Amino acid sequence: MNKTKAAGTPAEVPLSAIVRRLPLLLLGLTGLTSAWAQEAPNAGDSALGGDRELSVPFAFWNRSFGLAAGYVHALNAYPQPQASVLGSVMAGTKGSALGFLMGRDIRLFGQPRLFVDPIVSVGYFGNFDAYINGNPSFAGQRAGANDSDKNNFVTGNGSDNFFRMRFKYVLPIGDGRDQITPNYQLSDGLLADGGTGGHSFNPLTSGRTFLELRPFYRSLRISGDQGSAHIATNGVDLIAFWDNRDYPASASRGNSVSLQVSRDFGALNSSGSWTNVSGEYDHYISLGTTPAFRQRVIALDFWTSDSTTWKQNPDGSIDHRPPQYAGSTLGGLFRMRAFPSQRFSDKAAAYASAELRLIPEWNPFNAWPKLQEHIGVRWIQLVGFAEVGRVAPKWSFAEFREDMKWDAGVGVRVWAKGLVVRVDSAFAKGSFSVQMMVSQPFQF
């Protein structure tokens, strides 16, 4: 039987591992490296103003890369009208380097409702912190547990190679009956017509429903003063997703629901077999417009996860647990943003968040027309948010009610060249973090 210690994987999801560390001044450029296609609508010129190609060099500094440079090239409406592709490379003075290639909404075999989103990422990272066992100062304490010390991590260098192929089928119900690919019509970045949800709470009449199959592979290595680790996983995600938001990139009404089962069968070079189940629900309430604000929305989100095959042995080791990034984990870009990425991990987790999103009439970028030609900011969004959550050794309402972690913060988000780029600053007791990413945080 394969075993993994009671620890998680040492690095982040490849899409987020780079972007969250980039400086604010590169906001409008570097967000493109990870999600051009994730948020770009499929309405061609009506939604993007003719911005079908981006080719951007950029520079940044962070602890893992040092002084670094990169280049991103993205094509919208390629190789098919509804599809997008993106490639990026970057390298730094500390020897860190990454290459990334992604496709989105590529239609398969001439089938109008079947699409594929491939992702390939190959990278090497220097000097990063991983919340895994091995720090000699915390012998007998499992890193990442809800009551674990915030300094219980190991620091080292590592490689992260990742592949995923998402096959998705649009069911012929709701708005997906007639709109296989959306035809959003925008006015200065906000939905004017062609919404694909929010009409009712019946998936047969409102929203688009997807059935998804996602084979994945990932190999992670870390080597530091406290030791080394290698964790590999491969398997498949099965997902049912009802997207009942009027416009996913900046929803003003509606809701969405996703249910996911992930399975690693322990084949090939996997570190061990495991199963994880998770679910997420988000909801949007429009507060209408005012003379000062183009859009006012309350956004709510709930997510939970359970690793059903998790087995803890008397010596503290764990059989059949997922890698930390794939299981019940909190912290980082999307959940509990005041804490480091994958700060908390265990068998089960629960999380809830509320955001107030305000888009003012005022757009400061309009004062710099030359800059606007390059970054195309159609609106800015001011956000206040609060989050609660915790991980636990079992899925239980009683466990989740006790010793919950919390944080609160503010964010600034912009609509630039067909995607949402966000900077969220969050604080909690003993922790503060600035997270940078593309897309809104829910149902990413």
C-alpha positions in Angstrom: 0.0 0.0 0.0 1.3 3.4 -0.9 1.6 6.0 1.8 2.1 9.7 2.0 2.9 11.6 5.1 0.4 13.9 6.7 1.4 16.7 4.5 0.4 18.4 1.3 2.1 19.2 -2.0 4.7 21.9 -1.9 3.5 24.3 -4.5 0.4 26.0 -5.9 -1.7 25.4 -8.9 0.5 26.3 -11.8 -2.0 29.0 -13.1 -1.8 30.8 -9.8 1.7 30.2 -8.6 3.1 32.9 -10.8 0.4 35.6 -11.0 -0.3 36.1 -7.2 3.3 37.4 -6.7 3.5 40.0 -9.4 3.7 43.7 -8.5 0.7 46.0 -8.7 2.2 48.2 -11.5 2.1 45.2 -13.9 -1.6 44.6 -13.1 -2.9 45.1 -16.6 -0.2 43.0 -18.3 0.7 40.0 -16.1 -2.8 38.8 -15.4 -2.9 37.8 -19.1 -0.4 35.0 -18.4 -3.0 32.8 -16.7 -6.5 33.4 -17.7 -7.0 35.3 -21.0 -9.3 32.6 -22.2 -10.9 31.9 -18.7 -12.7 35.2 -18.7 -12.7 36.3 -22.4 -16.3 36.1 -23.7 -17.1 34.3 -26.9 -18.8 37.2 -28.6 -15.9 38.4 -30.7 -15.8 42.1 -31.5 -19.0 42.8 -29.7 -17.5 41.8 -26.4 -13.8 42.6 -26.8 -13.8 45.6 -29.1 -11.7 43.8 -31.7 -9.0 42.8 -29.3 -8.2 39.4 -30.7 -4.5 39.2 -30.2 -2.2 40.2 -27.4 1.6 40.0 -27.4 3.1 41.5 -24.2 6.6 41.4 -22.6 6.7 42.0 -18.8 9.0 42.2 -15.9 8.6 41.5 -12.1 10.4 40.5 -8.9 9.5 38.0 -6.2 11.3 35.7 -3.7 11.2 32.7 -6.0 12.2 34.3 -9.3 14.3 37.3 -8.2 14.4 39.8 -11.0 12.5 38.2 -13.8 11.3 38.8 -17.3 8.6 37.1 -19.4 6.5 37.1 -22.5 2.9 36.2 -23.2 1.2 35.7 -26.5 -2.6 35.1 -26.7 -5.0 34.7 -29.6 -8.8 35.0 -29.2 -11.2 33.5 -31.8 -8.4 31.0 -32.7 -8.2 28.2 -33.9 -12.0 28.4 -34.1 -14.4 31.4 -33.6 -15.3 30.5 -30.1 -11.8 29.3 -29.0 -8.7 31.0 -27.5 -5.1 29.9 -27.0 -2.3 31.4 -24.8 1.3 30.7 -24.3 3.8 32.3 -21.8 7.4 31.8 -20.8 9.3 33.5 -17.9 12.7 33.2 -16.2 14.5 34.9 -13.2 17.9 35.6 -11.8 17.4 32.9 -9.1 17.1 30.2 -11.7 13.3 29.9 -11.6 11.7 29.4 -14.9 8.3 28.4 -16.3 6.6 27.6 -19.6 2.9 27.5 -19.9 0.4 26.7 -22.7 -3.4 26.8 -22.5 -6.4 26.4 -24.8 -10.0 27.2 -24.2 -13.3 26.2 -25.8 -11.8 24.2 -28.6 -14.6 22.3 -30.3 -14.0 18.6 -30.8 -14.8 16.2 -33.7 -17.2 18.6 -35.2 -19.6 18.1 -32.3 -21.3 21.4 -31.6 -21.7 20.8 -27.8 -18.3 19.1 -27.0 -15.3 21.2 -26.1 -11.8 20.8 -24.6 -9.6 23.0 -22.5 -6.0 21.7 -22.5 -3.4 23.0 -20.0 0.4 22.2 -19.9 2.8 23.8 -17.4 6.5 23.0 -16.8 8.3 25.0 -14.1 11.1 25.2 -11.6 10.8 27.4 -8.5 13.3 28.5 -6.0 13.0 29.3 -2.3 9.3 28.8 -1.6 7.6 27.8 1.6 5.6 24.6 1.8 3.2 23.6 4.6 4.4 20.0 4.7 5.9 18.0 7.6 9.7 18.1 8.0 10.4 21.2 10.1 12.4 19.9 13.1 11.1 22.7 15.3 7.6 21.2 15.2 8.1 17.5 15.7 4.8 15.7 16.4 2.7 18.5 14.9 1.1 17.9 11.5 1.7 20.9 9.2 -1.4 22.5 7.8 -3.9 21.3 10.5 -6.4 23.9 11.7 -4.4 24.4 15.0 -0.9 24.1 13.5 1.7 26.8 14.0 1.9 29.4 11.2 5.7 28.8 11.1 5.4 25.0 10.6 6.6 24.9 7.0 9.7 23.9 5.1 11.6 26.1 2.6 13.3 24.7 -0.5 13.6 24.6 -4.3 11.3 22.5 -6.4 9.9 21.6 -9.8 6.2 21.5 -10.7 5.1 19.8 -13.9 1.4 19.8 -14.6 -1.1 18.6 -17.3 -4.8 18.7 -17.5 -7.3 18.1 -20.3 -10.9 19.3 -19.5 -13.6 17.8 -21.8 -16.9 19.6 -21.3 -20.3 18.9 -22.8 -23.1 21.6 -22.9 -26.4 20.0 -22.2 -29.4 21.1 -24.4 -31.4 22.6 -21.6 -31.9 26.2 -20.2 -30.0 28.9 -22.1 -27.7 26.1 -23.4 -30.5 24.8 -25.6 -30.1 27.7 -28.0 -26.8 29.3 -26.9 -24.1 26.6 -27.1 -21.5 29.4 -27.1 -22.6 32.7 -25.4 -23.2 35.9 -27.4 -22.6 38.5 -24.7 -23.2 42.1 -25.8 -21.3 44.5 -23.6 -21.4 48.3 -23.0 -18.1 49.5 -21.6 -17.4 46.1 -20.1 -20.9 45.4 -18.5 -23.5 43.1 -19.9 -26.1 44.9 -22.1 -27.7 41.9 -23.8 -27.3 38.2 -24.3 -27.1 37.0 -20.7 -27.0 33.3 -20.1 -28.7 32.9 -16.7 -30.4 34.4 -13.8 -33.9 34.1 -15.3 -35.1 31.5 -12.8 -33.8 28.8 -10.4 -34.8 26.0 -12.8 -31.8 24.5 -14.8 -34.3 23.3 -17.4 -35.2 26.9 -18.3 -32.3 29.1 -17.1 -28.5 29.0 -17.3 -26.1 26.6 -19.0 -25.3 23.1 -17.6 -22.0 21.3 -18.2 -20.9 17.7 -17.7 -17.1 17.7 -17.5 -14.4 15.0 -17.5 -10.8 16.2 -16.6 -7.9 13.8 -16.8 -4.9 15.3 -14.9 -1.3 14.6 -14.1 1.1 16.4 -11.8 4.6 15.8 -10.4 6.0 18.0 -7.6 9.4 17.9 -6.0 10.9 20.0 -3.2 14.4 19.9 -1.7 15.5 22.0 1.2 17.6 22.0 4.4 14.9 19.9 6.3 14.8 17.2 3.6 13.1 16.5 0.3 9.8 15.2 -1.0 8.3 14.0 -4.3 4.6 13.8 -4.7 3.0 12.6 -8.0 -0.7 12.2 -8.8 -2.7 11.3 -11.9 -6.4 10.6 -12.3 -9.7 12.2 -13.3 -12.2 14.8 -12.1 -15.9 14.3 -12.8 -17.9 17.5 -12.6 -21.5 18.7 -13.0 -21.7 22.4 -13.3 -24.9 24.6 -13.6 -23.9 28.1 -14.5 -26.9 30.3 -13.9 -25.1 33.6 -13.8 -26.2 36.3 -16.2 -22.5 37.1 -17.1 -19.8 34.9 -15.4 -17.0 37.5 -15.7 -19.0 40.0 -13.7 -22.3 38.5 -12.6 -25.0 40.9 -11.4 -27.7 38.3 -10.7 -28.2 34.5 -10.7 -26.3 31.7 -9.1 -24.2 28.6 -10.0 -23.6 25.2 -8.5 -20.8 22.7 -9.0 -20.3 19.2 -7.8 -17.0 17.4 -8.2 -15.6 13.9 -7.6 -11.8 13.5 -8.0 -10.1 10.1 -8.2 -6.5 9.0 -8.4 -6.4 5.2 -8.9 -2.8 4.8 -7.8 -1.6 3.9 -11.2 1.6 4.7 -13.0 3.9 6.8 -10.7 1.2 8.0 -8.4 2.2 8.5 -4.7 -1.1 6.7 -3.7 -4.7 6.3 -4.6 -7.3 8.8 -3.2 -10.8 10.1 -3.7 -12.1 13.6 -2.9 -15.6 15.1 -3.2 -16.4 18.8 -3.2 -19.2 21.2 -3.9 -19.6 25.0 -4.4 -22.6 27.3 -4.5 -22.5 31.1 -5.3 -25.3 33.6 -5.4 -25.6 37.2 -6.7 -28.0 39.9 -5.6 -28.2 43.2 -7.6 -28.6 46.4 -5.6 -29.3 48.4 -8.7 -27.6 51.5 -10.0 -27.1 55.0 -8.6 -25.8 58.2 -10.2 -22.4 57.3 -8.8 -22.3 53.6 -9.4 -22.9 51.6 -12.7 -23.3 48.3 -10.8 -23.8 47.3 -7.1 -23.8 43.6 -6.3 -23.7 41.4 -3.2 -21.9 38.1 -4.0 -22.1 35.1 -1.7 -20.2 31.8 -1.8 -20.1 28.5 0.0 -17.7 25.6 -0.6 -17.0 22.3 1.1 -14.8 19.3 0.6 -14.2 15.8 2.0 -11.5 13.3 1.2 -13.5 10.1 1.6 -10.6 7.7 1.4 -8.5 9.5 4.0 -7.0 7.0 6.6 -4.7 8.1 9.5 -2.4 5.5 10.9 -1.1 5.2 14.5 2.3 6.5 13.5 0.7 9.7 12.1 1.1 8.9 8.4 -1.9 9.2 6.1 -3.0 6.6 3.6 -5.1 7.5 0.5 -5.0 11.3 1.0 -5.0 13.7 -2.0 -2.2 16.1 -2.6 -2.9 19.4 -0.7 -3.8 21.4 -3.8 -6.4 18.8 -4.8 -8.2 18.2 -1.5 -9.6 20.1 1.5 -7.3 23.1 1.6 -7.7 26.8 2.5 -5.5 29.8 2.0 -4.2 31.7 -1.0 -5.9 33.1 -4.0 -9.5 32.0 -3.7 -10.4 31.0 -0.1 -9.1 32.6 3.1 -7.1 35.2 1.2 -5.2 36.6 4.3 -3.3 33.3 4.6 -0.5 31.8 2.5 -1.4 29.4 -0.3 -2.5 26.0 1.1 -1.8 27.2 4.7 -4.5 24.8 6.0 -5.3 21.2 4.9 -7.0 18.2 6.3 -9.5 15.5 5.5 -12.5 18.0 5.3 -13.1 21.7 4.9 -15.9 24.3 4.9 -15.8 27.9 3.7 -18.1 30.8 3.3 -17.6 34.3 1.9 -19.5 37.5 1.2 -18.4 40.4 -1.1 -19.9 43.8 -1.8 -18.9 44.7 -5.4 -19.2 48.4 -6.6 -18.4 49.6 -10.1 -18.3 53.5 -10.1 -19.1 55.6 -13.0 -15.6 57.1 -12.7 -12.8 55.4 -14.6 -9.4 57.0 -13.9 -7.8 55.3 -16.9 -9.8 57.4 -19.3 -7.5 60.3 -18.4 -4.6 58.5 -20.1 -5.8 57.6 -23.7 -2.4 56.4 -24.8 -2.3 53.9 -21.9 -5.9 52.9 -22.6 -4.9 51.9 -26.1 -2.7 49.2 -24.6 -4.6 48.0 -21.5 -8.3 48.7 -22.5 -9.7 49.2 -18.9 -13.5 49.5 -19.3 -14.3 49.7 -15.5 -12.8 49.4 -12.1 -14.5 47.6 -9.2 -14.2 48.4 -5.5 -14.7 45.4 -3.2 -15.1 44.7 0.5 -15.2 41.1 1.6 -15.2 38.8 4.7 -14.5 35.1 4.9 -14.8 32.3 7.4 -13.6 28.7 7.2 -11.7 25.8 8.7 -10.3 22.4 8.0 -11.1 19.4 10.1 -10.2 15.7 10.6 -13.7 14.7 9.7 -16.7 16.3 7.9 -19.0 17.4 10.8 -21.1 20.4 11.5 -19.9 20.3 15.1 -16.3 20.4 14.0 -16.9 23.3 11.6 -18.6 25.5 14.2 -15.6 25.4 16.5 -12.4 27.5 16.1 -13.2 28.8 12.7 -10.6 31.0 11.0 -11.8 34.4 9.6 -10.4 37.2 7.6 -11.6 40.4 6.0 -10.3 42.7 3.3 -10.7 45.1 0.4 -10.0 44.7 -3.3 -9.6 46.6 -6.5 -10.5 44.8 -9.8 -10.4 46.0 -13.4 -11.9 44.9 -16.7 -8.9 45.0 -19.0 -8.8 43.6 -22.6 -11.7 41.2 -22.0 -10.7 39.8 -18.6 -11.0 40.7 -14.9 -7.7 41.4 -13.1 -7.9 41.6 -9.3 -5.8 42.7 -6.3 -7.2 41.6 -2.9 -5.7 42.7 0.4 -6.9 40.7 3.4 -6.0 40.6 7.1 -6.6 38.1 9.9 -5.3 37.6 13.4 -1.6 37.3 12.9 -1.7 37.3 9.1 -1.9 39.7 6.2 -1.6 39.0 2.5 -2.0 40.7 -0.9 -3.3 38.3 -3.5 -3.1 39.1 -7.3 -4.9 37.0 -9.9 -7.3 37.2 -12.8 -11.0 36.4 -12.6 -13.4 36.9 -9.8 -12.7 34.5 -6.9 -15.8 32.3 -7.0 -16.3 29.2 -9.3 -12.8 29.7 -10.9 
